[in-house]
């Protein structure tokens, strides 16, 4: 059973920019408490190292959307103070991908 519900990758881009974003999940589709969840978002049609930010958002079962964190074109990362699991957001500009890693997932 997934304790995280739905995870989404989102783009904050300049108005009028069209982009096709494809979410590719790596690792197990379902995780249990104390396991690690790794997700990767592959982006086509827009370079992730430009002036934009790329966010991860989750929706726990029967709850509202929750912003987890983001990585910006500068490489700076920002995280929600409400996420209990140790979280890391990184990017690979050569592959035009950004990733989320949740260590020791909690409910």
Order of alpha helices (4+ residues) and beta strands (2+ residues): beta-beta-beta-beta-beta-beta-beta-beta
